[in-house]
């Protein structure tokens, strides 16, 4: 495969079939941001260290800065833009706002995606389980307490809805 020749990549992003022409070495983050215009996932370290680029691939958190887009061809990708429900913020997004869990906001998309994946598999996580689920996401502003509070609040609200 010639690295200079664009190839077609098909992704199901936030429930929509999307297609883009990319170089074979294009990361999922680059495809999302620069080919598909989805800029919610942040480009932080480009090494898989900070978690700002976290998305879900087939429901599992993935660091999109070190995941090749072509490795996700035909797979389901969920970004922070896909969390909203009928035009309203997801309870996690609302909880981050209400608790002050988002300060500068740079880490927030990755935190939200990691927390969302946790709540999909565990409706009643302990604080330690939340901390563990978010351990791959770095924040330089909040000290994490408000982020943990936000996930606990959202979990409780989601349980009430169920």
N, C-alpha and C positions, 0 to 999 in steps of 0.2 A: 504494500500500500504506500503510495507516494504521499509524503507528509505535506506537500504543497497543494495537492488536489483535494478540494472540498468533497466531503461525503455527506450523504443524507442521514440525519438522525431523527427518529420519531420518538416522541415522548408523550406520555399522558400526564399533563401538568395541571394540577388542581381540577381534575375531572375533564379537561379538554384535550383533544388530540392536537398536538403541536408538532411541527416539523421545521427543521433548520438545516442549512448547509454549513458544515464546520470542518475544520482541519482535524485529522485523526487525533491529535494530541490535545484538543480542546477539553478543558475541564467542564464538569457539569455547571459549576458556578459561572464560568465564562459564557456558556451556552444560554443559561437562564438570564443573566444580566445583559449581555451584549448582543445576543441573537434574538432572544424572545422578549426583551424589555422588562423583565421581572427583577426589579432592583431591590426588593425587600431583603433578600439574603445578602449579607455584607461581605465585602472582600477585605479581610483583616490581615492575617499573617501569611497566607498562601502556603502554609506548611502543615496544616491540620492541628495546630496547637491551641487556637483561641476559641473555636466553635461558633464564631459569628456567622459562618456560612452554612450552618446546619440546616438540612432539609430532610424530608422523609423520602426514602426510596422503598416502595412496596411496604410502607408503614414503619420502616425501621430508620432511626436517625443515621444520617450519613454526612460526612464532611465533604461538601460539594467542591471545595478547593483542591482536594486531592483525589477526587473521583472522576474518571474519564466520562464524558458525556456519552460516548459510544457504548460504555459498559451498562448504561441505563436505557439503551435503545429498546423501545417497546414496553418499558416498565412505567409504573405509576410513581410520579414525583409530586410531593406536596410541599409547597413553599408557604411562607408566612402569609402571602396574599390569599391563600386558599383556606385560611382559618375562619374568615368572616362567615356568618350565617345569615343569608337573605339580606345582605347589605349592612348587617349589624356586627359589631365586634364580637368575637368569640368570648365566652366567659373568662378565659385566661387573659386575653388582651384587656378586657375591662378590669380584671383584678390587678393586673400590673399597673394600670392607670390609677386605680383607687388606693393602692397601698404605697405608691411611689416606687414601685419595683423597677421602673424604667427611668433612669436619670438622663444620661446623654442619649440613650437609645441605641447605641451602636451594637451592643451585645444582645439586645432584646429579641430580634428575630430568631437567633439561634437558641436562646433560652426558651422562648415560646415553643419552638418546634421540639426541643428535647422534653419539655414539660408535657406537651400535648401527647407525645408518644408514650410517656409514662402513664398519663391518665387514661389512655386507650387500653392499656393492659392492667392497670391497677387503679380502681376508682377511689380507694382509701389508702393512699400511701402514707407511711410515717414520715416524719421530718428527715430522718436518716435516709430513707429511700428516695426522697426528693433530692436531698444533697448528693446522693450517689448518682442519680439520673442526670443531674446538672453538672457533675464533676468535670466534664469535658468542655464546659463553657466558662470562659473567663470574663469577669466584670471588673473594671477599674474604678467604678463610681460608688456602688451601693453598699459594699461590704456583705452582700448576699442576704442579709436578714430580711429585707423587704421583698426580695425575690422569692424566698422560701415562704414568706407570709402570703404572697400573691398566689402561689401554687396551692397552698393549703386552702385559701379562700375559694379559689376556682373549683377545687375538688369538692368542697362542701356544697357549693352551689350546683354543680353538675349532678351530685348525688340527689339533691332535692328535686331536680328536674326529672330524674329517672323514675 
